[in-house]
Amino acid sequence: MKVIIPIIESMSPAELENVKRGLMQFSTKRPKKSDPEGSASLKLVDAVTKFGHAYSNDDYCQLIYGQKHDPKFRALKFWLKRRLNELRISDVCLSHNDEVPLAYKFRIQARNYITQSYLYHGQSHGKHVQEFLFVQAVKIGEEWELFEELVEAYYLMGIAYRNDQKKFLELCEKKHYYRKCQLALDRVLELKNLRLSVLESERNLPPHVEAALLEEPLEEMKPLMKEIKSDKFKYFYLSLLNDFYVAKRDYPKADEVAQELLAMVKTNKLVSASYRLGKCYGMLCTQALFQKNYEGVLDYVKSLKEHLNPGTNNMRLTLEHELQALLHLGRYDDAQRTLKTLCAESFYYENKQYAGQYNYYQAVIHFLKGNYSDCFSILQSIRDITDDKAGWNIGVRQLSFMCLVEMGLYQQASATVEQMRKYIDRTKSKVEFRERDRVIYSLFAALNRADFDFNYPKSTMQKLVDRLSDDKGPVAFEPVSSEIVPIHTWFKKHQKKQKKNA
């Protein structure tokens, strides 16, 4: 029953009625009377509709056969599982199933036509029927880019015309073309899934490493953009190309690609989907944040919210981008409202990592408002963010150091530098620290050695600050990171302050 119950529960009322009508045409045992109530399968379907998981296997057997154990019940279940799925893929039932995406429905229809053609395969009297089924399958396959089905359809039709050389070669040429399309689509999807796998295991992957992973495969697939006509392939290829340009920090080109993707998703039914629309706006949103176009981020966030459901990971990421943009714009009260929305979501209570991150954001807001005592109090309460592959824990330590300096607690700040060194040494095998974070640590250590004289002349501090300030350099500030308060900006502010007071 663990298979039958989910099948029935997934049906809409209209689909269920069509399935029941279909079951009336079958019977595991010919009933003595012609009434449909004589069908054990119908009785079981009605019982499942009424009782669902509340009844056990024995309860259903008792209901159908009057006893808890009967070998006929096992046979009935096996028969019913097959029949239910057979009926569900019929055109009548599919038309009443709104849960199945339209593209999947057409794939099922195309496969049904191909499956039916095997009934007439190799039979002289079945050639006309096979041609009819072939035309129907190809029509659907070409419209929805069902390359696997198209290859099989042309293969079967080629056998039917093996005695007509010209026709046979034409069919073979089409088959080879669609096989090439299928291989291209498989390749680009493999690369997409491989990239997701790598990012999941190494979330702080250096941009140059990510670019290197993408460059060769993209160059390999580039000619296919001209050789085949496939909107699906184009969509996934452009998605990876966008990621490549982001990794190369070529954000203008990334924006061009993202805009092309957005236009495709809005107008092309083969790739059109609400979540993809959200993904495209998400690309543009993230890229605007990287380019410090914070007003642009807020515009894209507004569009994103129209396509995303509350409580989803995509909505979480969108709100985080909104929060970061508001912080960089100095709109701290608005940022506080966005943070309140994030903290009201279930993942704040269910995921320690997100809880730690959002508490960190709260500390950042206090820091930017000058509430250093409140900021430090929150930072002290944040435990190490679990599974931290993105560097959030180092961000907590950096902000703690800055907070202690602001409060004039230099002895504690000095101890924090040493704790930071030990933390980096202890976790460097698990956490892929940014090179920028290592430079920041060197800057804090140099400041500590200079007894917190920001303008100490005999120090490497100025060189380190210049490296951190270089927007084009390898350790340039990244708005999409745990470093919400740019360290070089904070340091330069104190340099000016000390010079003024000197």
N, C-alpha and C positions, 0 to 999 in steps of 0.2 A: 504493500500500500504506500510505501515511502516514495514510489515513482508515480503511481496513479493519482494520489491526492494533489501533488503540485501541478500535474498536468491539468486537472479539472479546475483547480483554483486559479490558474492563469488565464482561463477563458472568460471572455465577456459573455453576458447573458445571451446575446444574439448568436454568438459563435457556439455556445453550449447547446442551444436549441437546434442548430444545424447539425451538430455532431450527433445529437440524440436521434434526429431524423435519419441520419446515415446509419446509425447502429440498428435501427429497425429493419434495415435491409440484410443484416447479418444475424446469425444466431449460433451460439456454441452447440445448441441442441434444438432440433426442430420442435417448436411448441405444439402441443395437442390442439390448442386454440389459436386463432389467428390474431388475437388481440396483442398489442405490443407489451402489455404487462407480463406476458409469458417469457420475455427475454431476461435472463439473469443479469446480463451486462447492463441493461437499462436500469434494473433495480439497484445495481451496485453504484452506478453513476448518480442516481437520485439520492442514495444513502450518503455518498461522499459529499454531495452538494449540501446536504442537511447537517451531517455530523462532523465532517472533516477529520481533523486529528484527534477529536474527542473520543472517537471509537478506536479500539485496537484491532489488530488483524483478526483475532479470535471473535471480536464483537461483530465484525462484518461477515465473517463466515457463518456465525450463528444466525444473523439476520437473513442471509441468502439461502442457506441450506438447512437451517434448524439445528445445527450442531457446531461446536467450536472448531472441530478439525474434520476436513473433508478433502480428499485428493482432487475433487472437481474444482475446488476453490482456487487452487494453485494454477490449474489449467485455465480457468476463467481470467485470472489476473494477467497471465502471460498473453492471452489472446487480446484482452482489452487494451493493454499497453500498446501493442502493435496497431490495433484498429484506431485508437484515439489519435495517434500521431499521423497515421495514413489520412484520416479524415481532416485533420487540422491543416494539412498542406494542400487541400483541394481549393479551387478558386472560390467556391462559395464560402468556405470558412475563413479563408484569408481576407476576403472582402469585409468581414466583420471583426477582424483582429486589428485594433488600432495600436497595439503595443509593438508589433513588428515593423521596423523601418521599411519604407517603400522600396528601397534598393534591395532589401532582403526578400521582399515579396516577389519582385521580378526575377531575382536569382532562382528562387524556388520554382517559379513558373517555367523559366528556361530549362532548368534541370528536369522538370516533369516532362517537357516536350522531348528532351534528349533521351530520357529513360524510356518513354513510350516508343521511340524510334527503334529501340533494340528488339521490339516485338516483330518488326518487319525487316530486320537486318538480314541480308543475304537471300531474301525471298523474292522471286521474280514478280509475284503478284502484289508485292507490297511497296514497290518503288514509288508509286504516286503518293501513297500515304506518307512514306518516309520524306519525300520532297516537301509535302505540306508541313510536317513537323519540323523539318530543317529550316524552312522559311520563317516559321514562328519563333524558333529558338534564336536564329540569327538576328531577327528584327529586334528582339528584346536585348540580346547580347551586345549588339552594336550601340544601341541607345544608352545602355547602362555600363558599358565597358566591362562586360563579364568575359574576360579573356580566356579563362580556363574553360568555360562552357563553349565559347566560340571555337577553340582548338578542337575540342571533342566533337562538336557538330560538323566541322569541316573534315575531320578525320573519317567520321562515319559516312558522310556523303561522298568522300573521295573513293571509298571502297565500293559504294554503289555505282560509281562511274568509272571503275578501273578499266573497262573495255573501251572507253572513249578518251583517248590520250589527251586531246586538247582540253576537254572539260576537267579531266583528272589533274592535269598540271595547273590549271587555274585554281582549282580547289586547294591543291597543295601549297601554292604560292600564298593564298590567303591564310592557310593554316600556319605556315612558317612566320608570317607577319604577326599574327596574333600571339604566337608562342613567344616571339621577341618582345612584344608588349607585356606579356605576362612575366617574363624573366626580368624585364626592366622594373616593373612594379614590385616584384618580389625583392629585388636588390635594394630599391630605395626604402622599402618598408623594413628590411633587415637592418639597414644602416640607422634608420630612425629608432628602432627598438634597441639596437646596440648602444646608441648614444644615451638613451634613457637609462639603460642598465649601468653604464659607466658613471653617469651623473648621480645615480642613486647610491653607488658605492663610494664615490669620491665627490662630495658636494662642493668642495672648495677647489675644484680642478683649475689649475692656472690657465688663463685664457690662451696662451701660446700652445699649450698641450692640447686643448680642445680644438683649436684651429688646425693643428697638425693631424688630428684624428679625422677631420672632415675634408681637408683639402684634396688629398689624393682620390678618394671615392667620388667626390663631386666632379673633379676633373675627368674621371673615367666615365661618368654618366652624362656629362655635358653634351656630347654629340647626339645622345638619344633624344634630347629636346627637339632636334630637327628631324631625326630619322623616324620617330613614331608620333602618332597623334593620340595623346592620352591626357585628359584633364586631371585624372587621378594622379598619374605620374608627375605631372607638372606641379600639382599642389604640394605633394610631399617633397619633391626636389626643391621647390622654392622655400619651403619651411626649413629645410636643412641649410639652404644657402643663406637664409636670414640668420640662422644660428652661427654660421661661419663668419659672416660680416660682424656680428656682435662680438664674437671671440677675437676678431682682428681689430676691434674697436673702431670699425668703419661704420659709424652709426648712420650717416646720411644714406649710404648704399643699403643698409639694413632697413631703413625707413621706406626706401623705394620698393624693396621686395615685399615688405609687410603691407604696403598700400596695394600692390598688385594682388597679393593673396586676399586682402579684404574685398577687393572688387570681384574676384573669382567666387568667394564664398557668398557674396550678396546676389550673384546672378546665375551661377552654375549649379544646377540641381544635383550633379554628380558629387559635389563636395560641400553643398550647402547644408549647414546644420547650425543650430543655435550655439552649441558649445564651441564650434570652430569660429563663429563670429566673435565669441568671447575671447578665444585664443588670439585672434588677429589684433583685437583691441588691446589685449594683454601684452602682445609683442610691442606695439606702438607705445603703450604706457611705460613699460620697462625701459625701452630705448630713450624715451623722453626723459626719464629719471636719470639715466646714465649721462645724457647730454645737458643735465641741469636745467631742463625746460620744465620747471615745476608747475607752471600754470597749464602747460600742455598735458602734464600728468593728470591734473584734476579734470580736464576736459575728457580725456580718455576714460578715466574712472567713472565719470557720469554715464558714458555710453556702455561701459562694461556692466554696470549695475542693472541695466535693462535686460541683459542676457544671462545673468548668473543667478543661481538660487542661493538663498541665505544658508549659512552653515557648511557650504562646500569649500574644498581646498582652494579653488580658483577665487571664490569670494574672499577668503582669508587673505590670499596673496594681494588681491586688489585693494583691500582695506589697509594692508601694510604699506603698499605703495602710496596710497592717499595720505597715510599718517606721516611717512617720511617726507613727502612733498610739502605738507603743511608745516612740518618742523623746519625745513630748509627755508620756507617762506616767512618764518617767524610768526605764524598764526597758531600760537600755542593753545589757545582756548578751543579752536576748532580741532586741533590735534587731540586734545583731551577728550572731546566728544567722540572722535573716531576710535580712540583707544577704548573708551567705555563700550562701544559697540562690539569691538573685538573681544573684550573680556566677558561680554554677556553670552558669547557663543559657547557651545558645548566643549569644543576642543581646548578651551582655556582650563576647564575643570578636569578634562579627561587626559590631557597630554602635558606632562611635566615640562617638556621642552618649550612648548608654546607659552605655558604659564610663566616660565623663567624669562622668555623673550619679552613678553608684554609687561612684566614687572620692570624689566630693564628699560623699556620705552618710557614707563612712568618716571623712572629715575632720571632719564634724559630730559624729560619735560621740566622736572624740578631744577635740574642743573641749568638749563637754558633760561629759566625764570630767575635764577640766582638763589634758589632755595637749597643751598648746598647741604645743610644739615639733614633735610628731608631726603635729599638725593642719596646721601651716604648711608642713611638708615635703611633705605630700600635695597641698596647694593649689598649691604651686609647680610640681608635676609635671603638674598638669591643664592640658592645652592647651585653647584655646578650643573649647567644645562646638559641633560643626558644626551648621549649619541651626538655630541657636538662636533660635526665635521665641517661646519661653516664658520667657526671662529668666534662664536658668541661669548664664550667664557673669557677669551682674551679681551674682548670689548668691555666686559664688566670690570676687569682689572685695570684697564686703561682709564676708564671713567672714574674709578675709585681713586687712582693716583691724582688725577686732575682735580677731583673734589677736595682731597686732602690739602693740595697746594692752595686752592682757593680759600680754604679755611685757615691757612697758615700752620697746619699740623705737619711740619716738615719731617719730624722724626718718624711719624707713622707713614708718611709718603715714602721715606727712604726704605722702610720695611716692606712696603708694597712692591717696590722695584725688585727687591730680592725675591719676594714671593713670585713675582712675574717670571723671573729667570728660572726658578725651580719648576714652575708650572710648564714653561716651554720645554725644558729639558725632559721633564717627566712624561709629557704627552706628545712629543714630536713624532713618535712612531705611529700614533693614532690619528693625530690632527694634522692636516695639510695647511700649515700656517702660511698666510700671504707674506710675500717678501716685504710688503709695506709694514706689516705688524712687527717684523724683525727690526726694521729701521726705526719704528716708533719706540720699541724697547731700547734700542741703542741710544736714542735721543733722551729718553727718561733717565737712563743710567748715567749719561753724560751730565745731565742737569743735576742729578744727585751728587755726582763727584764735584760739581762746581758749587756745591752748597746752595743750590737753587738760585744762582745768579744767572738769569736768562741771557745776559749779555757778556758773560765771561769770555775774555778774548782768547785765552789759551785753551781752546776746546774745539772739538769737531762738531759742536751743536749747529753752527750756522750752515755747514755743508749738509748736514742731515736734514735740516729744515728746508733748505733749497731743493733737495731731492724730493721731499714730501710735497713741496709746493708746485713742482713741475707737472703741469697737466698733460704733457705729452710723454713723460718719462715712464719707465717700467713700474714705478711704484706710485703712480698718480692716484689721487683720491677717487674712490668709487662710491657714489651715493647709495648704491644697492649693496650695503654691507652693514656690519654691526657698528661701524664708525659713523655715527650720526653727527657727532660734533667733530668737524675736521680738525685734526690735531695740529696741523701747521698753522691754521688760523688762530687757534687758541694760544699757541706758543708765541706767535708774532704779536698778539694783543698784549701779552705780558712783557715782551721785549720793549714795546712802546711805553707801557705803563712804568717800567723800571727806569727807563731813560728820562721820562718826564719828572719822576720823583727824585732823580739823582741830583 
